[in-house]
Amino acid sequence: MHGGNWASFKQKTGHMPLDFSANISPLGVPESVRAAVIRAVSEADRYPDPSCSELRTVIGKTEQVPPEYILCGNGAADLIWRITAVCRNGSALLPVPAFSEYRTALQANGFGIRTYAMRESDQFRLTADFLPVLKAFVNELPETKRGIVFLTEPGNPAGVTTEQELLLQILDICSRRGVIVVVDECFLDFLDDPESHTLKRQLNVYHNLLILRAMTKIYAVAGIRLGYCFCSDGELLVDIQNHGQPWNVSHLAQRAGAAAAADTAYRDAVRALIRVERKKLQTGLRALGCRVIPGEANYLLFHSDRLLTRPLWERGILIRDCRDYEGLEEGWYRTAVRTHEENRILLHALTEIYR
């Protein structure tokens, strides 16, 4: 189950939790986005633009990607399901642990799934050991099946990044057989230097590359639902668009997304906050005796010898229990990095539990 199940907590307790289970910007919805949504309400009698023309133009300008390379969706999850529907009954290679929605969408669309287990000794980071497995997957792919490889940069739940040279080797191997490489960059904006990790400059080289992005996390608009992807294969983008319902991005979401994409100052402020607080939270968790993966985004994966979910819940705090991630057992948890005061409350609660 994903994090962010605040509604269930509120229904049972009558009040809102302090939610560390969902990796959302702790600064809340930007004022620019609030204003855009309010203005858009008066235009809600219109059908939304099915091609998201204005939104794609703004995103393209901000990201320096041609608008024709951009497809918008009702969150990144919508695009994951559309992509897997395009390649229905294909074969997939999935490094784990990974975001559960990949497997759910792949299984629903009849894929055969091969997994590659990343190791704690490598901080659950993809290494060159993956290449022989990838080559075997590509070489054994039947001519009649489409192939997909899902990668996450930075990884979820570990929050670590992959060496660029290794990613390029993966793209080279997959491009020879037309295997689609889906690189989920939804948490990329939380990195200290996101431009050094993105693969968007490779779009013109690798037409089998699909990059996933989302407004959800960095701009704290999870309830609005807005994701997008980059790809230089225009026919593939049309196919992905056609494998879902029309008008999938609401008018309010399009207006909110255009305002968010242009608000680079907010994004910089979030990144600066996370950079400082991530280090403090990591230090606090290690002081309690936890094994902490040194994540680079706005969340930390750690192992505790104490059961934490229920004791924290009783203190009004939600955390992500990661035992349902393939490759992780009981004792692994993921926590978002939030404001200094919120992180202090979490560490104080954990200190009480450990005592």
C-alpha positions in Angstrom: 0.0 0.0 0.0 1.2 3.5 -0.8 1.8 6.1 2.0 -0.4 9.1 2.6 -3.5 7.3 4.0 -4.4 10.2 6.2 -8.2 9.8 5.6 -8.2 6.4 7.3 -6.4 7.9 10.3 -8.8 10.8 10.5 -11.8 8.6 10.3 -10.6 6.5 13.2 -9.2 9.2 15.4 -11.1 12.4 14.4 -8.0 14.4 13.7 -5.3 14.7 11.1 -2.0 12.9 11.5 1.6 14.2 11.1 2.2 12.4 7.9 5.8 11.2 7.1 4.5 8.3 5.0 4.0 10.4 1.8 7.0 12.2 0.3 5.4 15.5 -0.3 7.0 19.0 -0.1 6.6 20.2 3.5 6.1 23.8 2.4 2.6 23.1 1.2 0.8 24.3 -1.9 2.6 27.3 -3.5 0.7 30.6 -3.5 1.1 30.8 -7.2 -0.7 27.5 -7.6 -3.5 28.4 -5.2 -4.2 31.6 -7.1 -4.2 29.7 -10.5 -6.7 27.2 -9.2 -9.0 29.9 -7.8 -9.0 31.7 -11.2 -9.6 28.4 -13.0 -12.8 27.7 -11.0 -14.7 30.3 -13.0 -13.7 28.5 -16.2 -14.7 25.0 -14.9 -17.8 25.0 -17.2 -15.4 24.2 -20.1 -14.0 20.9 -21.2 -10.2 20.7 -20.5 -7.8 21.0 -23.4 -7.2 17.4 -24.4 -3.7 18.1 -25.7 -2.7 20.3 -22.7 -1.1 22.7 -25.1 -0.4 25.6 -22.8 0.8 23.3 -20.0 3.2 21.5 -22.3 4.5 24.8 -23.5 5.3 26.0 -20.0 6.8 22.7 -19.0 8.9 22.6 -22.2 10.2 26.1 -21.6 11.1 25.3 -17.9 12.7 21.9 -18.7 14.1 22.9 -22.1 12.3 20.0 -23.7 10.3 20.4 -27.0 6.6 20.5 -26.2 5.9 17.8 -28.8 8.0 15.4 -26.6 5.7 15.9 -23.6 2.5 14.0 -22.7 0.5 14.9 -19.6 -1.5 12.6 -17.4 -3.6 12.3 -14.3 -0.6 11.8 -12.2 2.4 9.6 -13.0 0.4 6.5 -12.1 -2.0 7.2 -15.0 1.0 7.3 -17.4 2.4 4.1 -15.9 -0.8 2.3 -16.6 -1.1 3.7 -20.1 2.4 2.7 -21.0 1.9 -0.9 -19.8 -1.4 -1.0 -21.7 0.4 -0.1 -24.9 2.8 -3.0 -24.5 0.2 -5.4 -23.1 1.2 -9.1 -22.7 4.9 -8.1 -23.0 7.9 -8.9 -20.8 9.3 -6.6 -18.1 12.5 -6.4 -16.1 12.1 -4.8 -12.7 14.9 -4.0 -10.3 13.5 -4.3 -6.7 12.7 -2.9 -4.2 10.7 -0.5 -6.3 7.5 1.5 -6.4 4.7 -1.1 -6.2 2.6 0.6 -9.0 5.0 -0.7 -11.6 4.2 -4.4 -10.8 0.5 -3.7 -10.3 0.2 -2.2 -13.7 2.4 -4.8 -15.4 0.4 -7.7 -13.9 -2.9 -6.1 -14.8 -1.7 -5.9 -18.4 -0.5 -9.5 -18.7 3.2 -9.0 -18.5 5.7 -11.7 -17.6 7.9 -10.1 -15.0 11.6 -10.8 -14.2 13.1 -9.1 -11.1 16.6 -8.1 -10.2 17.3 -7.8 -6.5 19.4 -4.8 -5.4 21.4 -5.3 -2.3 21.7 -3.4 1.0 25.4 -3.7 0.7 25.1 -1.5 -2.4 22.6 0.8 -0.6 19.9 -0.7 -2.9 21.7 1.1 -5.7 21.8 -0.3 -9.3 25.3 -1.5 -10.1 27.1 -3.0 -13.1 26.0 -6.4 -11.9 22.6 -5.6 -13.5 24.1 -5.6 -17.0 24.4 -9.4 -17.5 20.8 -9.8 -16.3 19.6 -7.1 -18.7 21.5 -8.6 -21.6 19.9 -12.0 -20.9 16.5 -10.4 -20.7 16.9 -8.6 -24.0 18.4 -11.6 -25.8 15.7 -13.9 -24.6 12.8 -11.6 -25.5 10.4 -13.2 -28.0 10.0 -11.4 -31.3 6.3 -11.2 -30.7 6.6 -9.4 -27.3 7.3 -5.9 -26.3 9.9 -5.4 -23.6 10.0 -2.8 -20.8 12.5 -2.0 -18.1 11.5 0.2 -15.2 14.1 2.3 -13.5 13.7 5.0 -10.8 16.0 8.0 -10.4 16.4 8.6 -7.5 15.3 5.1 -6.3 12.1 4.6 -4.3 12.2 3.7 -1.4 16.0 4.0 -1.0 16.4 7.5 -2.5 19.8 6.8 -4.1 20.9 7.6 -7.7 22.6 5.5 -10.4 25.8 6.4 -12.2 25.1 8.1 -15.5 27.5 5.9 -17.4 25.6 2.8 -16.2 22.3 4.3 -17.3 23.7 5.0 -20.8 24.9 1.4 -21.0 21.4 0.2 -20.1 19.9 2.5 -22.8 22.4 1.2 -25.4 21.6 -2.4 -24.7 17.8 -1.9 -24.8 17.8 0.3 -27.9 19.3 -2.5 -30.0 16.1 -4.5 -29.5 13.6 -1.7 -29.1 13.0 -2.4 -25.4 11.4 0.6 -23.8 13.3 2.1 -20.8 10.9 3.9 -18.4 13.0 6.1 -16.1 10.9 7.5 -13.2 12.3 10.9 -12.3 9.3 11.9 -10.1 11.6 12.7 -7.1 14.5 14.2 -9.2 13.7 17.8 -8.2 14.6 17.1 -4.6 18.2 16.2 -5.4 20.9 18.8 -4.7 21.8 18.9 -8.4 19.0 17.4 -10.4 20.3 18.5 -13.8 23.4 16.3 -13.4 21.2 13.2 -12.9 18.3 13.7 -15.4 18.4 11.7 -18.7 16.3 14.3 -20.7 19.4 15.3 -22.7 19.4 11.8 -24.1 15.9 12.0 -25.6 17.1 12.7 -29.1 19.6 9.9 -28.9 17.3 7.1 -27.5 13.8 7.0 -28.9 13.0 4.1 -26.6 13.5 6.3 -23.5 10.5 7.4 -21.6 11.0 9.8 -18.6 8.3 10.1 -16.0 7.8 13.3 -14.0 5.1 14.6 -11.5 4.0 17.8 -10.0 2.6 15.9 -7.0 5.7 15.7 -4.8 7.8 18.9 -5.3 4.8 21.2 -5.5 2.6 19.5 -2.9 -0.4 19.0 -5.2 -1.1 15.3 -4.7 -4.8 16.0 -4.6 -4.8 17.7 -7.9 -3.2 14.8 -9.8 -0.8 15.8 -12.5 2.1 14.0 -14.1 3.9 14.1 -17.4 6.4 12.2 -19.5 9.1 13.0 -22.0 9.7 10.9 -25.1 11.1 11.7 -28.6 9.0 8.9 -30.2 5.9 10.8 -31.3 4.1 7.7 -32.5 4.6 6.1 -29.1 3.3 9.2 -27.3 0.1 9.1 -29.4 -0.3 5.4 -28.6 0.1 6.1 -24.9 -2.4 8.9 -25.1 -4.9 6.7 -26.9 -4.7 4.0 -24.2 -6.8 5.8 -21.7 -9.8 8.0 -21.2 -10.0 11.4 -22.9 -9.8 14.7 -20.9 -7.7 12.9 -18.3 -6.1 16.1 -17.1 -8.7 18.5 -15.7 -8.8 22.2 -16.5 -7.9 23.0 -12.9 -4.9 20.6 -13.0 -3.7 22.2 -16.2 -3.9 25.7 -14.8 -2.2 24.6 -11.5 0.5 22.8 -13.4 1.4 25.8 -15.6 1.7 28.0 -12.5 3.8 25.4 -10.7 6.2 24.8 -13.6 6.9 28.5 -13.8 7.4 28.9 -10.0 11.1 27.9 -9.9 11.7 30.0 -6.8 9.4 27.7 -4.8 11.2 24.6 -6.1 14.5 26.1 -5.1 13.2 26.8 -1.6 12.0 23.3 -1.1 15.3 21.9 -2.3 17.3 24.1 0.1 15.1 23.0 3.1 15.4 19.3 2.2 19.2 19.6 1.8 19.6 20.8 5.4 16.9 18.7 7.1 17.7 15.4 5.4 21.2 15.4 7.0 19.8 16.3 10.4 17.2 13.6 10.2 19.7 11.0 9.1 22.0 11.8 12.0 19.1 11.6 14.4 18.0 8.2 13.1 21.5 6.8 13.3 21.9 8.1 16.9 19.0 5.8 17.8 20.8 2.8 16.3 19.0 2.6 13.0 20.6 1.5 9.8 20.0 4.4 7.5 20.5 4.3 3.7 22.0 7.7 2.8 19.2 8.9 0.5 19.6 11.9 -1.8 16.0 12.9 -2.1 13.3 14.0 0.4 12.9 10.6 2.2 15.1 8.2 4.0 15.0 4.4 4.1 16.1 2.9 7.4 16.0 -0.3 9.4 14.9 -0.5 13.0 14.9 -3.5 15.4 11.7 -2.1 17.0 8.3 -2.2 15.5 7.4 1.4 14.8 4.2 1.7 12.8 1.6 1.2 15.7 3.5 3.1 18.4 4.0 6.1 16.1 0.3 5.9 14.9 -0.7 6.1 18.6 1.3 9.3 18.8 -0.4 10.8 15.8 2.4 10.1 13.3 2.3 8.1 10.1 5.4 6.4 8.7 5.8 4.1 5.7 6.2 0.4 6.7 8.2 -1.0 3.8 7.8 -4.7 4.4 5.5 -4.9 1.4 8.3 -3.8 -0.9 9.7 -6.8 -2.7 13.2 -7.4 -1.4 12.6 -5.7 2.0 11.6 -7.6 5.2 10.0 -6.5 8.4 11.9 -3.7 10.1 12.4 -1.5 7.1 10.7 1.9 7.1 10.7 5.0 4.9 10.2 8.5 6.3 9.7 11.7 4.5 12.0 14.7 5.3 9.8 17.5 6.5 10.3 20.8 8.3 12.8 21.1 11.2 10.0 21.2 13.8 8.1 18.2 12.3 11.3 16.2 12.1 12.1 17.1 15.7 8.7 15.7 16.7 9.3 12.5 14.9 12.7 12.0 16.4 11.3 12.7 19.9 8.6 10.1 19.4 11.1 7.6 18.2 13.3 8.3 21.2 10.3 7.6 23.5 9.6 4.3 21.7 13.3 3.2 22.0 13.3 3.9 25.7 
